Structure formats: structure tokens, C-alpha cells
Amino acid sequence: MVKLWRSKNPYVAHYRMLKLNLDKPDKKQKSQEIPETVIVDENVLGSTPILSIKEKFDSPEVPIIGIGGAGGRILGNIVNRVNKYGVSLDTALIETDKINLEKQNVKFKLHIGTTTYGTAKQYRKASETYEKEKDKIESFIDNYLENFPQKTRHDLVFLILGSGGTGVGIAIKLVDYLISKGKRPVPILVLPARYENTRTKFIAAAALYHFTYAPGSRSKGLMTLLVDNDEFFVENEGQPFDKIFGAVNEKIGATIADLLVATELESDGYSSDLNEFLEIFRTVKGIGIIAEFDSDTCQGNLTEIFDASIKESVSYQVNPRNCTRGYIFIQATKDKVTSKSYRDFFNTFSNKDIFHEFKVMDNEGLHFRGVFVGIPIPEKLRNFMRDAEDVRVYLLNEEKKRDEGGRINPKIDKLKDGEEIEVKAPQEIAEELAREATLKRRGELEDDH
């Protein structure tokens, strides 16, 4: 028997997240690590409430490229969501997992690599595949972008990826090609939950390093939008991983689709459009977030509703009011959000470069969709990156491991002789390795090889 969990938040009365009517989970499950391979349940209930739109409008004009398993599933959710509004959206997907590729409702598809089931969390292997099939991949991208229907000339391209081998390994290479073509790639990166394995966390850190945080010319200098899996897994601790992943993918896809649809609508008073949406990504680097919430009521002022509801969004847990730029779409019941409440809400942002659009809806309630960029690095992310910088990766620096049965572990992606890597080990081994590396550099500890 499946049921949905109703939020305790007094403002957010819609069904936010999937809950299953199962026996009370064993306490041991709380520390269970998510396996590297999860067959995601894409038939989740509790979908994000749809915007109330009656008018006709054109298809969204921002190209979106999904990469890897998570990227493909989120991309499929984006397309399905846009279709619900009576329009279409051409998207592209690059995948090493042929089965996942064939399942997704995407117009432009490309299978790369020599295997059917992906890269087994080896992002370096995916980058090597890119180099081997460079012409094929770049020709595919050229064909997609040249045929993408677009009235407004702009250079923005969204990349959707999770923290897997294919998504990160291909994206690291692909952004260079897009930049060389005069495009402005914006990765939307789904960060791993605390229960996900060491390797997944390392891959996410590698992606952030290459996209945004590497020193000097090593960094691509991109604005990376972060999505946080962690809150969903904490709230649904002990429940099946496949259901949680499916619900997260749906919510991410719905939020992105709604934001793009909003740029095509005529405003009912507070004006914003696609040009303003594009503007927030120009020249801004660092990190950003997408955010959403829905309420069954408009009771209370807008600031109070926002403060109470934003914590239950898919956004990475940062304060969006510290952003450099932002784009916000709000739809609410007629006459329920006063102009004073609306102005007061936007006055709470430290930077006034916030573009916004307001739309009236007939039924009772409120929809909020937003994207905020140029946000200062939160301590949570500092700690995450601190666990992944400046020393060799323990998993990648060892000889091939053998398990208790003597079998070779194929997941170890060994470094070449003399090769260094930019990120370090995850939290459980980072401090120990950092201390050892410091002593070795000082000559106070001999290398044990």
C-alpha cells in the first residue's frame, strides 16, 4: 500500500515527498550505504503540482543536454512535464548505458562506449571514451544545437548530470567543446546524499573542482547549479532507495521545466521574460541553486511563506537571499498576494538584481519557482570540497585491490605512473591522508612504496 507524506509545514500543504506504508524500518537501515547500482523507480506518485496555465505559448528556448543515467532520467521528466503544458521541447542525451538511453523520452540520443551498462562509476574511463569518440560526440552536439528551434539568439546551454562516471567524465570534456563553439554551458549537478558511497562523493567533488573551483586555468570558470539529494534521503530514511531517487528526479525535472515555461508566459503585472532569465547567467561564476515550493493557501505574507517553505525545496541548503542574481516566478490566487507583501519580499534580498514574474491563477494556492546564482560558498560545501582537494586519492592510488575471495576489484581506476589528480579522498580518510602527505612533503615521513 503506497501513501504520500504530507508536509508538517503549515504553508506547504501539498504532498511533497513519497512515503511508503511499510513496517517501521530497522534502525540498522539508517546507516545503510546506498549501493552503486540502483534501479530507479520512475513511476513515483506525489508529483510536483503543475502550474495553472490556460494561455497558449511557445516552446522553451533553452537547449538541454542530459549526460549519464541521472541526467537521462531527469531529462525525461523535463520533457514529460513540458508536454503536459501542450508544448514540446527538443533535448539531447548522451549515455553509455544503452538500456537507460532507450527508455527516455528524448528526441536526440547518442550511445557511446563499447559496453551496454555504463562505466561502473569510473569518470576517468568516461573521459577516455570521449576522446576516443570525440568526432562522433561533437558531431552529435552540433546537429542538436543547429536543429534546436530558437527565436531568441543566445548562448546558454544547460547540462544535466548526476555524480556518476558517465555524467561527470563526459561533461568535463564536453564543456570545453561548447565553450569553443561560443556557448555558455551551465551544469546542473545533483550532489550525492550522505548515504551514497565514497566513490560517488569523490566523483561529485571532481566535477565541482573542474567546473568551478580549480585554481587558475584548470577551472572551466562555470556557474554550477547544485541540487541536494541529502534532504530527501534524510526525510525518507529507511525507505527504498529506488522510490526516493525516482521522486527526486521528478521534482528536479518539474522545477527546471516550469522555470523554462515561465519565461514564455505573459506576465500579469510584474514583468520578466526569457532575456532576464538569460541575463542572470552572464558573467556570474561559482554556485547557484534552483528552488520550488507549492502551497494550498496564500494565507500570511509572502516573506513568511518563503521562509517556511524554502527548506523543503530541492535547492542545496544555502541562503538564496545572498545571491548575486536571481529569477523568480510566482503564481498565486487573484488578490491574495498584495503589492506591499510582494515588494517587501524582494526587499529582503541583499542584491536587487532579481528578475521576477507574477501570474494570477484561478484556483486557491501559490506556486514558487526560482533560480539563484552567484551564492557564497556555504560551510557544508566547503567541508565537502575540503575532503576532496590537494592530495592523491586513496582509492585511485593503490594497487588493484582484492576482496576476501581473492578476486580483483574492477572498480579501482588506477593512476598512471607519475600522474597526479586534483582531488583527494572522501571524509573518512581525508584527514589521515592529508597529515601523511604533509609529513612526506617535509621529508619527515618516508614513502612506503
C-alpha positions as CSV (number, residue, x, y, z in Angstrom):
1,M,0.0,0.0,0.0
2,V,1.5,3.3,-1.1
3,K,0.8,6.6,0.6
4,L,2.2,10.1,0.4
5,W,3.7,12.0,3.3
6,R,2.0,15.4,3.9
7,S,4.5,18.1,5.0
8,K,4.2,19.4,8.5
9,N,4.9,22.9,7.3
10,P,1.6,24.9,7.7
11,Y,2.2,26.7,4.4
12,V,3.2,23.8,2.3
13,A,0.2,21.5,2.3
14,H,0.8,19.6,-0.9
15,Y,2.3,16.2,-0.9
16,R,6.0,16.9,-1.1
17,M,7.7,13.6,-1.0
18,L,6.9,9.9,-1.4
19,K,6.5,7.8,1.7
20,L,5.7,4.1,1.7
21,N,3.4,2.4,4.1
22,L,5.9,-0.2,5.2
23,D,6.8,-1.7,8.5
24,K,8.9,0.6,10.7
25,P,12.4,0.3,9.3
26,D,15.1,-1.4,11.3
27,K,17.5,1.1,12.9
28,K,20.3,-0.7,11.2
29,Q,19.0,0.6,7.9
30,K,19.7,4.2,8.9
31,S,23.4,3.8,8.3
32,Q,23.0,1.6,5.2
33,E,25.1,2.7,2.3
34,I,23.3,3.2,-1.0
35,P,24.6,0.6,-3.4
36,E,26.4,1.8,-6.6
37,T,23.7,0.4,-8.8
38,V,20.1,1.3,-8.0
39,I,17.2,0.6,-10.5
40,V,15.3,3.8,-10.1
41,D,11.5,3.6,-9.8
42,E,10.4,6.2,-12.3
43,N,6.7,5.6,-11.7
44,V,6.5,7.6,-8.5
45,L,3.4,9.2,-7.0
46,G,3.2,12.6,-5.4
47,S,4.3,14.5,-8.5
48,T,5.0,18.3,-8.2
49,P,1.8,20.3,-8.6
50,I,1.5,21.7,-12.1
51,L,1.3,25.4,-12.9
52,S,-2.2,26.8,-13.7
53,I,-1.8,28.0,-17.3
54,K,-4.6,28.5,-19.8
55,E,-3.0,30.6,-22.5
56,K,-1.1,29.4,-25.5
57,F,2.7,29.9,-25.5
58,D,5.7,28.8,-27.5
59,S,8.1,26.0,-26.6
60,P,11.0,26.8,-24.2
61,E,14.1,28.1,-26.0
62,V,17.0,26.8,-23.9
63,P,18.8,23.7,-25.2
64,I,19.3,21.0,-22.6
65,I,21.7,18.1,-22.8
66,G,21.5,15.2,-20.4
67,I,24.5,13.1,-19.7
68,G,24.6,9.7,-18.0
69,G,21.9,7.8,-16.0
70,A,20.7,10.5,-13.7
71,G,20.9,13.1,-16.4
72,G,18.8,11.0,-18.7
73,R,16.1,10.3,-16.1
74,I,15.8,13.9,-15.1
75,L,15.8,14.9,-18.8
76,G,12.9,12.5,-19.4
77,N,11.0,14.2,-16.5
78,I,11.6,17.6,-18.0
79,V,10.3,16.5,-21.4
80,N,7.2,14.8,-19.9
81,R,6.5,17.9,-17.8
82,V,6.7,20.3,-20.7
83,N,4.4,18.1,-22.7
84,K,1.8,18.4,-20.0
85,Y,1.6,22.1,-20.9
86,G,0.8,21.3,-24.5
87,V,4.2,22.2,-26.0
88,S,7.3,20.3,-26.8
89,L,11.0,20.6,-26.1
90,D,13.8,19.1,-28.1
91,T,16.5,17.7,-25.8
92,A,19.7,15.6,-26.2
93,L,21.0,12.7,-24.2
94,I,24.5,11.1,-24.2
95,E,24.7,7.8,-22.4
96,T,27.0,4.7,-22.0
97,D,24.1,2.7,-20.6
98,K,22.1,1.6,-23.7
99,I,19.1,0.3,-21.7
100,N,18.6,3.6,-19.9
101,L,19.1,5.5,-23.1
102,E,16.3,3.7,-24.9
103,K,13.9,4.2,-22.0
104,Q,14.0,8.0,-22.0
105,N,11.5,10.2,-23.9
106,V,14.2,12.3,-25.6
107,K,14.5,13.2,-29.3
108,F,18.2,13.3,-29.8
109,K,20.0,10.2,-28.4
110,L,23.6,9.0,-28.6
111,H,25.1,5.8,-27.2
112,I,28.9,5.9,-26.7
113,G,31.4,3.3,-25.4
114,T,31.7,-0.4,-26.0
115,T,29.6,-1.7,-23.1
116,T,25.8,-1.8,-22.6
117,Y,25.8,-1.0,-18.9
118,G,27.8,2.2,-18.4
119,T,31.2,3.0,-16.8
120,A,30.8,1.5,-13.3
121,K,31.4,4.9,-11.6
122,Q,34.7,5.5,-13.4
123,Y,34.6,9.1,-14.6
124,R,38.1,8.9,-16.0
125,K,37.1,6.0,-18.1
126,A,34.2,8.1,-19.5
127,S,36.6,10.9,-20.3
128,E,38.8,8.5,-22.2
129,T,35.7,7.3,-24.1
130,Y,35.0,10.9,-25.1
131,E,38.5,11.3,-26.5
132,K,38.1,8.0,-28.5
133,E,34.7,9.1,-29.9
134,K,35.3,12.8,-30.0
135,D,34.2,13.4,-33.6
136,K,31.1,11.3,-33.1
137,I,30.1,13.1,-29.9
138,E,30.8,16.6,-31.2
139,S,29.0,16.0,-34.5
140,F,26.0,14.8,-32.5
141,I,26.1,18.0,-30.4
142,D,26.5,20.2,-33.5
143,N,23.4,18.5,-35.1
144,Y,21.3,19.0,-32.0
145,L,22.2,22.7,-31.5
146,E,21.8,23.5,-35.2
147,N,18.3,22.0,-35.3
148,F,17.1,23.4,-32.0
149,P,14.2,25.7,-32.6
150,Q,15.1,29.1,-31.2
151,K,13.7,32.6,-31.9
152,T,15.9,34.4,-29.4
153,R,19.7,34.4,-30.2
154,H,21.6,33.4,-27.1
155,D,24.5,31.1,-26.0
156,L,23.0,29.4,-22.9
157,V,23.0,25.6,-22.8
158,F,22.0,23.5,-19.7
159,L,23.8,20.3,-18.9
160,I,22.0,17.8,-16.6
161,L,24.1,15.3,-14.7
162,G,24.4,13.3,-11.5
163,S,27.5,12.2,-9.7
164,G,28.2,9.2,-11.8
165,G,31.1,8.2,-14.1
166,T,29.4,8.9,-17.4
167,G,27.8,12.2,-16.4
168,V,30.9,13.8,-14.9
169,G,33.5,12.2,-17.2
170,I,31.8,13.3,-20.4
171,A,30.7,16.7,-19.1
172,I,34.2,17.7,-18.1
173,K,35.2,17.3,-21.7
174,L,32.0,18.5,-23.3
175,V,32.1,21.9,-21.6
176,D,35.4,22.7,-23.4
177,Y,33.8,22.0,-26.7
178,L,30.7,24.0,-26.0
179,I,32.9,27.0,-24.9
180,S,35.0,26.7,-28.1
181,K,31.7,27.0,-30.1
182,G,30.8,30.2,-28.3
183,K,28.3,28.6,-25.9
184,R,27.8,29.2,-22.2
185,P,27.3,25.8,-20.6
186,V,25.6,25.7,-17.2
187,P,25.9,22.3,-15.5
188,I,23.1,21.3,-13.2
189,L,24.8,18.9,-10.8
190,V,22.9,16.5,-8.5
191,L,25.1,16.1,-5.4
192,P,25.1,12.7,-3.6
193,A,23.3,12.0,-0.3
194,R,25.3,11.3,2.8
195,Y,24.4,7.6,2.5
196,E,25.9,7.3,-1.0
197,N,29.2,5.6,-1.3
198,T,32.7,7.0,-1.2
199,R,33.3,6.8,-4.9
200,T,30.1,8.8,-5.8
201,K,31.1,11.6,-3.4
202,F,34.6,11.7,-4.9
203,I,33.2,12.0,-8.4
204,A,30.9,14.9,-7.4
205,A,33.9,16.7,-5.8
206,A,35.9,16.1,-9.0
207,A,33.1,17.7,-11.1
208,L,32.9,20.8,-8.9
209,Y,36.6,21.1,-9.0
210,H,36.8,21.1,-12.8
211,F,33.7,23.2,-13.4
212,T,34.1,25.9,-10.7
213,Y,36.8,25.6,-8.0
214,A,40.1,24.6,-9.6
215,P,42.8,27.3,-9.4
216,G,43.6,29.4,-12.4
217,S,43.3,27.9,-15.9
218,R,42.4,24.5,-14.5
219,S,38.9,25.7,-13.8
220,K,36.3,26.0,-16.5
221,G,35.0,29.1,-14.7
222,L,31.4,28.0,-14.9
223,M,28.3,28.7,-12.9
224,T,27.2,25.3,-11.5
225,L,23.7,24.9,-10.2
226,L,23.5,22.4,-7.3
227,V,20.7,20.1,-6.4
228,D,20.9,18.4,-2.9
229,N,19.8,14.8,-2.6
230,D,20.6,14.7,1.0
231,E,17.5,16.3,2.5
232,F,15.3,13.9,0.6
233,F,17.2,10.9,1.9
234,V,17.2,12.2,5.5
235,E,13.4,12.8,5.4
236,N,12.8,9.4,4.0
237,E,15.4,7.4,5.9
238,G,14.9,3.7,5.8
239,Q,12.6,3.8,2.7
240,P,13.5,2.1,-0.6
241,F,16.2,3.9,-2.5
242,D,14.6,3.4,-5.9
243,K,11.5,5.3,-4.8
244,I,13.5,8.2,-3.3
245,F,15.6,8.6,-6.4
246,G,12.5,8.5,-8.6
247,A,10.8,11.2,-6.5
248,V,13.9,13.4,-6.5
249,N,14.3,13.1,-10.3
250,E,10.7,14.1,-10.8
251,K,10.9,17.1,-8.7
252,I,14.2,18.3,-10.3
253,G,12.7,17.8,-13.8
254,A,9.4,19.6,-12.9
255,T,11.2,22.6,-11.4
256,I,13.5,23.1,-14.4
257,A,10.6,22.6,-16.9
258,D,8.4,25.1,-15.0
259,L,11.2,27.7,-15.0
260,L,11.6,27.4,-18.7
261,V,7.9,27.5,-19.3
262,A,7.6,30.6,-17.2
263,T,10.0,32.5,-19.5
264,E,7.4,32.1,-22.3
265,L,4.4,33.4,-20.4
266,E,2.8,36.9,-20.5
267,S,3.1,38.5,-17.0
268,D,0.1,39.7,-15.1
269,G,1.8,42.8,-13.6
270,Y,5.4,42.2,-12.7
271,S,7.3,41.8,-15.9
272,S,10.1,39.4,-16.7
273,D,10.9,37.2,-19.7
274,L,13.5,35.0,-21.4
275,N,16.0,37.8,-21.7
276,E,16.0,38.4,-18.0
277,F,16.4,34.7,-17.4
278,L,19.4,34.6,-19.7
279,E,20.9,37.7,-18.1
280,I,21.3,36.1,-14.7
281,F,23.9,33.6,-16.0
282,R,26.0,36.2,-17.8
283,T,29.5,36.7,-16.3
284,V,28.5,35.1,-13.0
285,K,30.6,32.3,-11.7
286,G,30.5,30.0,-8.6
287,I,27.4,28.1,-7.5
288,G,23.7,28.6,-7.7
289,I,20.5,26.7,-6.9
290,I,17.1,26.0,-8.3
291,A,14.2,26.3,-5.8
292,E,10.5,25.5,-5.7
293,F,7.6,25.1,-3.4
294,D,3.8,25.0,-3.6
295,S,1.1,25.9,-1.1
296,D,-2.6,25.2,-0.9
297,T,-3.1,28.6,0.6
298,C,-1.8,32.2,0.2
299,Q,-2.5,33.0,3.9
300,G,0.2,35.1,5.5
301,N,2.7,37.4,3.8
302,L,5.0,36.2,1.0
303,T,8.1,36.5,3.1
304,E,6.8,34.3,5.8
305,I,5.6,31.7,3.3
306,F,9.0,31.7,1.6
307,D,11.0,31.4,4.8
308,A,8.8,28.5,6.0
309,S,8.8,26.7,2.6
310,I,12.2,27.1,1.0
311,K,13.8,24.5,3.4
312,E,11.6,21.8,1.7
313,S,12.8,22.6,-1.8
314,V,15.2,20.7,-4.0
315,S,17.7,23.5,-3.5
316,Y,21.1,23.0,-1.9
317,Q,20.8,24.2,1.6
318,V,22.1,27.8,1.3
319,N,20.6,31.2,1.8
320,P,19.3,32.3,-1.6
321,R,19.0,35.9,-0.3
322,N,22.8,36.2,-0.6
323,C,22.8,35.6,-4.3
324,T,24.2,37.9,-6.9
325,R,21.3,37.5,-9.3
326,G,18.1,35.6,-9.4
327,Y,15.0,34.8,-11.4
328,I,11.7,34.1,-9.7
329,F,8.3,33.1,-11.0
330,I,5.3,33.3,-8.6
331,Q,1.7,32.3,-9.4
332,A,-1.0,32.9,-6.8
333,T,-4.7,33.3,-6.3
334,K,-6.0,36.6,-7.5
335,D,-5.9,39.4,-4.9
336,K,-4.3,37.1,-2.3
337,V,-0.7,38.5,-2.6
338,T,-0.7,42.2,-2.0
339,S,1.6,44.6,-3.8
340,K,3.1,45.6,-0.5
341,S,3.8,41.9,0.5
342,Y,5.4,41.4,-2.9
343,R,7.6,44.4,-2.6
344,D,8.6,43.6,1.0
345,F,9.6,40.1,0.0
346,F,12.0,41.3,-2.7
347,N,13.5,43.9,-0.4
348,T,14.7,41.1,1.8
349,F,17.3,40.2,-0.8
350,S,20.8,41.7,-0.3
351,N,21.2,42.2,-4.1
352,K,18.4,43.9,-6.0
353,D,19.3,42.3,-9.3
354,I,16.4,39.9,-9.0
355,F,14.2,39.5,-12.0
356,H,10.7,38.3,-11.3
357,E,7.3,37.5,-12.9
358,F,3.9,37.2,-11.3
359,K,1.0,35.2,-12.7
360,V,-2.6,35.0,-11.4
361,M,-4.3,31.6,-11.2
362,D,-8.0,30.8,-10.7
363,N,-7.7,28.1,-8.1
364,E,-6.6,28.6,-4.5
365,G,-2.9,28.4,-3.7
366,L,0.6,29.5,-4.6
367,H,3.4,28.2,-6.9
368,F,7.0,29.4,-6.5
369,R,9.8,28.6,-8.9
370,G,13.3,30.3,-8.8
371,V,16.9,30.1,-9.7
372,F,19.6,32.0,-7.7
373,V,23.2,32.3,-8.8
374,G,26.5,33.7,-7.5
375,I,25.9,32.5,-4.0
376,P,28.8,32.5,-1.5
377,I,30.2,29.0,-0.7
378,P,28.3,27.6,2.3
379,E,30.3,25.8,5.0
380,K,28.7,22.5,4.1
381,L,30.1,22.7,0.6
382,R,33.5,23.9,2.0
383,N,33.7,20.8,4.1
384,F,32.7,18.6,1.1
385,M,35.4,20.1,-1.1
386,R,38.0,20.2,1.7
387,D,37.6,16.4,1.8
388,A,38.5,16.3,-1.9
389,E,41.4,18.5,-2.6
390,D,45.2,18.7,-2.6
391,V,46.4,15.0,-2.1
392,R,46.2,11.8,-4.1
393,V,43.0,9.8,-4.0
394,Y,43.4,6.7,-1.8
395,L,41.1,4.6,-4.0
396,L,42.9,5.6,-7.2
397,N,46.4,5.4,-5.8
398,E,46.5,1.8,-4.6
399,E,47.4,-1.3,-6.5
400,K,44.4,-3.2,-7.6
401,K,42.6,-4.4,-4.5
402,R,41.4,-8.0,-4.0
403,D,38.4,-8.9,-1.9
404,E,38.4,-11.7,0.7
405,G,37.8,-14.2,-2.1
406,G,40.9,-13.1,-3.9
407,R,39.0,-11.5,-6.9
408,I,40.2,-8.3,-8.5
409,N,38.0,-5.3,-7.7
410,P,37.2,-3.8,-11.2
411,K,36.0,-0.5,-9.6
412,I,39.6,0.7,-8.9
413,D,40.6,3.1,-11.6
414,K,44.4,3.2,-11.1
415,L,46.5,6.3,-11.7
416,K,49.2,6.2,-14.3
417,D,52.9,6.4,-13.2
418,G,53.8,9.9,-12.1
419,E,50.2,11.2,-12.7
420,E,48.6,13.4,-10.1
421,I,45.0,14.1,-9.5
422,E,43.4,17.3,-8.3
423,V,41.1,16.0,-5.7
424,K,41.6,14.0,-2.5
425,A,39.9,11.2,-0.6
426,P,36.4,11.4,0.9
427,Q,35.8,12.4,4.5
428,E,36.5,9.1,6.2
429,I,40.1,9.0,5.0
430,A,40.9,12.6,4.1
431,E,42.3,13.8,7.4
432,E,44.7,10.9,7.7
433,L,46.0,11.2,4.2
434,A,46.4,14.9,4.5
435,R,48.6,14.5,7.5
436,E,50.7,11.9,5.8
437,A,51.1,14.0,2.7
438,T,52.3,17.0,4.7
439,L,54.9,14.9,6.5
440,K,56.1,13.4,3.2
441,R,56.5,16.9,1.7
442,R,58.5,17.9,4.7
443,G,60.7,14.8,4.4
444,E,59.6,13.7,7.8
445,L,58.0,10.5,6.6
446,E,59.3,8.1,4.0
447,D,57.1,6.8,1.2
448,D,56.2,3.2,1.9
449,H,56.4,2.2,-1.7
